[in-house]
Amino acid sequence: MTKLSLFLLYVGGVLAIPFHRGAARLSPVTRNGTSLLVDGKAWKAVGPNVYWLGLDENVTPPEGEPFYAPTRASYPTKERITEVMATVKALGGTMIRGHTLGISTGNPLSAVPEPGVVNERAFDSIDWAIHQAGVYGIRLLIPLVDNYDYYHGGKYNFLRWAGFDLNQQRDSNNPLIQQFYTNATIVATFKDYIKTIVTHINQYNNLTYAEDPTIFAYETGNELLGPIWGDMNSPADWVQDIAKYIKSLAPQKLVVDGTYGVNKTHLNIEEVDIFSDHMYPVNTTKLQDDIKLVEAVNKPLYVGEYDWVGGTTANLASMFQVIEESPVVMGDSFWSQFGHNAPDCTTYVDHSDGLTLQYGNPNNTANQNSRIQLIRKHFIAMSQGRDIAADEPLPNVPCPAPTSPVFRKGP
């Protein structure tokens, strides 16, 4: 174990975490074929999706705090963000996939409300999340645009900015949405946006996002498609162009192809380091097919999202077994994690999709808790290479969680 390694210690039922004094001390993640490495040793990317770290839609803030009522957009509190990091450590996780750390366009609280306009206030929660991730030794995978017309923005913003009167509800099957990928003006605007995000200097650690090893990968987008559901139609030349541009700004970052599914026409794009797919529902046959595709080009696969609630526990366990046994799968992230409405530690934040994981909620069902234990067992097997009992009690995570966790030596 290097002096920078982080391990979860379970001491007297309390979470004890080594404290990193700065994200700059984290080593970068590199790729060698299908493997990800840190300091030359194998590293696995396991953790949750936490889409709301930069901008939320689930909490009405106190009066006087920024709030955009039409989309219910608000900034998450620092306490909520820090609790996420402590929870990921308790789960044995190593990373977070965080949409709104990189996708923030089109409303007054966004990082870029409109082309050429930068809202510095929006970076406060993003900066804090990245800083706290570094302190806790959690790395980040960050998508840069969304396929959908959500509150935090996506490709429809760029289309409308260029004069295409399109929205997802009405136009999801309109061939004109492909202009996002093919229109030179839109591509240039998107690149300007990427530059704004990647070159931003974090106020809490004085590193640009390009420099900060806490961010190990950027994803070209979230579930990118064309006008027909499942068509995987994000053109290969666009993927290559955007991946190349990301690497020109941030040479040490890995690039994930954000197409929804593994597109065979993308497999030989040199600038793409990682391919991904999402599992709704969990589907081990689909997973094994994806593994064969990316293995043929000597690159890793990442299960970027999956449904941890539906189906049977046996199916979930089977998927975990395939992931753990495959040298090609570099990690996975369940959808999706929430916590307390901190600093209010008496209530939990919920989301409407039915896939909210609330660690430690006393109202969790026995089935929910057993699946959370299964996820933790899987994460620890991936990240630490050791096996724990399926029913091992979950470590307690304090609320509020410490912003500077202190290492406590165990027996």
C-alpha positions, 0 to 999 in steps of 0.5 A: 500500500502506498502512502496515498492509498485510502482504505475504509476502516470500520472501527467501533461502528464508526467510519474512519477515513484517511485524510488527504491534505490536497487533491494534488497528492492523488496520482493520475489514473492511466490506461494500459490496454483494458486495465486502469492503473494508479501508480502502476497498480490495477485500479477499479472505478466503482461507485454511484451516480450522483447527478446532482452535485453541481445543480439539484432539482429535488430540494426547495432551498430556504427563502433567499437562496438561488432557486429557478422555479420553472425547473426547480433548480437549486444549488446543493448544500456543502453538507449534502455534498460532503456526506456523499463522499463519506458514504462512497467510502463506507460503500468501498467505492473509489469514484463517482459519476457526476453529471452536473459537475460537467453538464450545466447549461441553459438556465439562470443557475447554470455554469453557462446560462447562454453562449459566452456567458459564465456564471461563476456562482454556479461553480461554487458547488462544483468546486466544492464537490471536486475538492471534497472528492479529492480530500476523501480520495474519491475520483470523478468521471464527468459527462459533458453534455446530456442527450436529454432536455433536462433541468441541468441542460443538454444538447437541446440547449446548443440546438436552440442557441443555434436557432433550431426550435427543438425540444425533447418532448416534441422533437426527440425523433426529429432528424434535425437533432443530428445538427448537434453533431454535424453543424459546425457552429454548434460543434464550435459552441460545444467546444467553447463550453468544454473549454470553459469547464475544463480550464476552470480554476477550482477556488478550493485547491487552485487547480484547473479541472484539467490539472486536478487528478481527482477528475480521472475521466471526461465522458463525451456525453450522457446516453448520446443517441440520434433521433431513433431510440437505441440507434447509438447515432453519435457519429464516429467523426464527432466522437473522435473530434470531441475526444481529441479536443478534450485531450488537447486541453487535458492530456492526462484525462481519460475519455469515455465514449458517451454513446448509449451502448457500444457502437462498433463504428467507434471501436477504433477511435484512438482517442477513446479510452473507455467504452460504456453501456447502461443496464436497464434492466440488468442484463448479463447477456448484453454485458457479455456481448459488450465485453467481447466487443471492447476486448477485441480492441484492447480497451476497457468497458464501464457499466455507467449505470444500472438498476439496483432496485428492479429484477431479482437480487440473484440477477444483480449478483450475477452481473456483479460476478461477471464484472468481478471476473472480467479483466475487461470491465474496469468498473460500474456505477449504480443509479443513483445515490442521495442522502440527508437534506443536510445540514438537516440530518433528520430527513432524506432527499428523494427522487421520483424515478424509484431508483434512489439509494439512501444509505442508512435510512432507517425506513429502508426495507430489508430488501433495500438494505440487503442490496446495499450490502451486496453493492458494498460487498461487490465494491470492496471485492473490486476496489480492495480485492477482498471478500466480505460477508454478504450480511456484514453490517453497514458502517455508520456515516455521521451526519454532518460528515467531516469536511476534513476526515481524520485517520484513526488507526485500527487494531 
